[in-house]
Amino acid sequence: MGRWEPNARGRLEQAALELYGERGYEQTTVAEIAKRAGLTERTFFRHFADKREVLFAGAASLQELFVSTASGAPASAAPIDAVAAALEAVAAMFQERRAHSRQRHAVIVANAELQERELIKLASLSTALADTLRGRGVKEPAASLTAEAGVAVFKVAFERWIDADDERDLGHLVRDSLDELKAVTAGHVRP
């Protein structure tokens, strides 16, 4: 592919993911990613600060979807229901990206630095959700507790979704995980 081909960012993301899977994150260079994508290193750096950020390029969009959906929930919605609406919207966004999500996850779990960056992403998401809930009039500590619980539900459901043995859709797993959380907090732990 020539440099003039469209979707340079997407091509770089795909090339990086392929190379990380083949060679490992540490052994892959920016030059190799750019070459695989049919682009230059300069083009790579126009889109990403470093090779790590290729894996986290969608973090801002994910956070925006969480926040805007929770913010747009009816005023009468309980805090956990506003977060549940956000979880459903995010699940729908991810549904067609299962193979990509599995590849990305495999790269991240194989590298401590990337695991740390993933945790930072989730902490930022929780902070943004808590801010959104406070903006809806939810007091502390309820806003922070609900946001953290929502992120935990997402994390558990997502990990089950990318498991090769579980073919249920992410929305179903999110609802199951949220129901489990509600059962635990109500004192009705299922066996």
C-alpha positions in Angstrom: 0.0 0.0 0.0 1.2 3.5 -0.8 1.4 6.3 1.6 -1.5 8.1 -0.1 -3.9 5.3 0.7 -6.7 6.3 3.2 -7.0 5.3 6.9 -3.3 5.6 7.9 -4.3 5.5 11.5 -6.2 2.3 11.2 -3.5 0.7 9.1 -0.9 1.6 11.8 -3.1 0.2 14.5 -3.6 -3.1 12.6 0.1 -3.4 11.7 1.1 -2.8 15.3 -1.3 -5.4 16.7 -0.1 -8.0 14.2 3.5 -7.4 14.9 3.0 -7.3 18.7 1.2 -10.7 18.4 4.0 -12.1 16.1 7.1 -10.7 17.7 6.1 -9.3 21.1 5.6 -5.7 22.1 9.1 -5.2 23.3 10.7 -6.6 20.2 8.6 -4.5 17.8 9.9 -1.1 16.6 8.0 1.9 15.3 9.9 1.5 12.0 8.6 -2.0 11.6 5.1 -0.9 12.3 5.3 1.9 9.8 6.8 -0.4 7.2 4.1 -3.1 7.7 1.4 -0.4 7.3 3.1 0.9 4.1 3.8 4.3 5.8 6.7 6.3 7.1 7.8 6.6 10.7 7.0 10.3 10.4 3.4 9.4 9.6 3.3 7.1 12.6 4.4 9.9 14.9 1.7 12.2 13.4 -0.9 9.8 14.8 0.7 8.3 17.9 3.2 9.6 20.6 4.8 6.2 20.9 4.2 2.5 20.1 2.4 2.0 23.4 -0.3 4.5 22.5 -1.4 2.5 19.5 -3.1 0.1 21.9 -4.8 2.9 23.8 -5.9 5.2 20.9 -9.6 4.6 21.6 -9.5 5.4 25.3 -10.8 8.9 24.9 -13.7 7.8 22.7 -14.6 5.0 25.2 -14.6 7.5 28.1 -16.7 10.0 26.1 -19.3 7.3 25.3 -19.5 6.2 29.0 -19.8 9.8 30.2 -22.2 11.1 27.5 -24.5 8.1 28.0 -24.5 8.3 31.8 -25.0 12.0 31.6 -28.0 11.6 29.2 -29.8 9.1 31.3 -33.2 10.3 32.6 -32.9 12.5 35.6 -35.1 10.1 37.6 -32.6 7.2 36.9 -30.8 5.8 39.9 -27.0 6.3 39.7 -26.4 2.6 39.0 -29.0 2.7 36.2 -27.3 5.6 34.6 -24.0 3.7 34.7 -25.9 0.5 33.4 -27.1 2.5 30.4 -23.5 3.6 29.7 -22.3 0.0 30.0 -25.0 -1.1 27.5 -23.8 1.6 25.0 -20.2 0.6 25.3 -21.1 -3.1 24.9 -22.8 -2.3 21.7 -19.8 -0.4 20.4 -17.5 -3.3 21.2 -19.6 -6.1 19.8 -18.1 -6.1 16.3 -14.6 -5.8 17.7 -14.2 -9.1 19.5 -11.2 -10.5 17.5 -9.4 -7.2 17.7 -10.2 -7.0 21.5 -8.8 -10.5 22.0 -5.6 -9.7 20.2 -5.2 -6.4 22.0 -5.8 -8.0 25.4 -3.2 -10.8 24.7 -0.6 -8.1 24.0 -1.4 -6.2 27.1 -1.5 -9.1 29.6 2.0 -10.1 28.3 3.6 -6.8 29.3 3.6 -5.2 32.8 4.1 -1.7 31.4 1.0 -2.1 29.2 -1.0 -3.6 32.1 -0.2 -0.5 34.1 -1.3 1.7 31.3 -4.6 -0.2 31.1 -5.2 0.3 34.8 -4.5 4.0 34.4 -7.1 4.1 31.6 -9.7 2.3 33.8 -8.9 4.7 36.8 -9.4 7.7 34.5 -12.7 6.2 33.3 -13.9 5.8 36.9 -12.9 9.4 37.7 -14.8 10.7 34.7 -17.9 8.6 35.6 -17.8 9.8 39.2 -17.6 13.4 38.0 -20.6 12.8 35.7 -22.6 11.3 38.5 -21.7 14.3 40.8 -22.9 16.5 38.0 -26.2 14.6 38.1 -26.5 15.5 41.8 -25.2 12.2 43.3 -23.3 12.9 46.5 -20.1 11.3 47.8 -19.2 8.6 48.4 -22.1 7.2 46.3 -20.8 8.8 43.1 -17.3 7.3 43.5 -18.7 3.9 44.7 -21.1 3.7 41.8 -18.4 4.7 39.2 -15.9 2.2 40.6 -18.6 -0.5 40.6 -19.5 0.3 37.0 -15.9 0.0 35.9 -15.5 -3.3 37.8 -18.7 -4.6 36.0 -17.2 -3.6 32.7 -13.9 -5.2 33.4 -15.3 -8.5 34.6 -17.8 -8.7 31.7 -15.1 -7.7 29.1 -12.7 -10.4 30.4 -15.4 -13.0 30.2 -16.3 -11.8 26.7 -12.8 -12.1 25.3 -12.5 -15.6 26.7 -12.4 -18.0 23.8 -14.7 -20.4 25.6 -17.5 -17.9 26.1 -19.3 -16.8 22.9 -22.1 -14.8 24.5 -22.3 -11.1 23.4 -20.8 -8.4 25.6 -24.2 -6.8 26.4 -25.4 -10.1 27.9 -22.3 -10.5 30.0 -22.6 -6.9 31.2 -26.2 -7.5 32.3 -25.1 -10.8 34.0 -22.3 -9.1 35.9 -24.5 -6.2 36.9 -27.1 -8.6 38.2 -24.4 -10.4 40.2 -23.3 -7.1 41.7 -26.8 -6.2 42.7 -27.3 -9.7 44.2 -24.1 -9.3 46.2 -25.1 -5.9 47.5 -28.6 -7.1 48.4 -27.1 -10.0 50.3 -28.4 -12.6 47.8 -25.2 -14.2 46.6 -25.9 -16.9 44.0 -24.2 -20.3 44.5 
